[in-house]
Amino acid sequence: MDARRKDSLLWGVVGGLAFLVLVQGYELLADEAVALTLKAGVALGVLAVTALAAHALRPQLAGNERS
């Protein structure tokens, strides 16, 4: 696996986990439960969208790095 694909997948994992943290915070504050299947499905969707966005936007963002 090349570095670009691996970076994109890792950003996807970060996005999916961030979504799960937000849902957990909602459950703690609102005293309402969210179905596990709904959480898992949306987290996978967020993972996929984040990974695709990171892969597509990497050439534009790479020029903004400081060296």
VENNOR-V223928 format. One record per residue. N is the residue number from 0. RES is the residue in one small letter. SS is DSSP state (h for helix, s for strand, l for the rest). PSI is psi in degrees with one decimal (none if undefined). D_CENTER is the distance of its C-alpha to the mean C-alpha in Angstrom with 1 decimal. Layout:
BEGIN
n: {N & N}
res: {RES & RES}
ss: {SS & SS}
psi: {PSI & PSI}
d_center: {D_CENTER & D_CENTER}
END
This chain:
BEGIN
n: {0 & 1 & 2 & 3 & 4 & 5 & 6 & 7 & 8 & 9 & 10 & 11 & 12 & 13 & 14 & 15 & 16 & 17 & 18 & 19 & 20 & 21 & 22 & 23 & 24 & 25 & 26 & 27 & 28 & 29 & 30 & 31 & 32 & 33 & 34 & 35 & 36 & 37 & 38 & 39 & 40 & 41 & 42 & 43 & 44 & 45 & 46 & 47 & 48 & 49 & 50 & 51 & 52 & 53 & 54 & 55 & 56 & 57 & 58 & 59 & 60 & 61 & 62 & 63 & 64 & 65 & 66}
res: {m & d & a & r & r & k & d & s & l & l & w & g & v & v & g & g & l & a & f & l & v & l & v & q & g & y & e & l & l & a & d & e & a & v & a & l & t & l & k & a & g & v & a & l & g & v & l & a & v & t & a & l & a & a & h & a & l & r & p & q & l & a & g & n & e & r & s}
ss: {l & l & h & h & h & h & h & h & h & h & h & h & h & h & h & h & h & h & h & h & h & h & h & h & h & h & h & h & h & h & l & l & l & l & l & h & h & h & h & h & h & h & h & h & h & h & h & h & h & h & h & h & h & h & h & h & h & h & h & h & h & h & l & l & l & l & l}
psi: {131.0 & 163.5 & -36.2 & -43.4 & -40.8 & -43.3 & -43.0 & -42.3 & -38.2 & -39.0 & -35.6 & -41.7 & -41.8 & -43.4 & -44.2 & -43.1 & -36.0 & -39.5 & -43.7 & -35.2 & -42.7 & -40.1 & -39.5 & -41.0 & -40.6 & -44.8 & -37.4 & -38.7 & -32.2 & -7.2 & 34.5 & 139.4 & 143.7 & 135.6 & 140.0 & -39.5 & -36.5 & -44.2 & -45.7 & -41.5 & -45.3 & -37.9 & -39.8 & -37.3 & -43.4 & -40.2 & -47.0 & -45.5 & -41.4 & -42.3 & -42.7 & -40.0 & -41.2 & -39.1 & -40.3 & -34.2 & -4.6 & -43.2 & -34.5 & -36.5 & -25.0 & -30.7 & -11.8 & 1.1 & 147.2 & 145.5 & none}
d_center: {19.6 & 19.7 & 17.9 & 16.1 & 14.6 & 13.7 & 12.1 & 9.9 & 8.9 & 8.4 & 6.1 & 4.1 & 5.1 & 4.6 & 1.6 & 3.5 & 6.2 & 6.4 & 6.9 & 9.3 & 11.0 & 11.6 & 13.1 & 15.2 & 16.5 & 17.4 & 19.2 & 21.1 & 22.2 & 23.1 & 24.6 & 23.1 & 21.4 & 18.6 & 19.2 & 17.4 & 17.1 & 15.6 & 12.9 & 12.2 & 12.4 & 10.2 & 7.4 & 8.2 & 8.4 & 5.1 & 4.2 & 7.4 & 7.4 & 5.0 & 7.1 & 10.1 & 9.9 & 9.8 & 12.5 & 14.5 & 14.5 & 15.2 & 19.0 & 19.1 & 17.3 & 19.2 & 22.4 & 21.3 & 21.2 & 24.1 & 26.2}
END
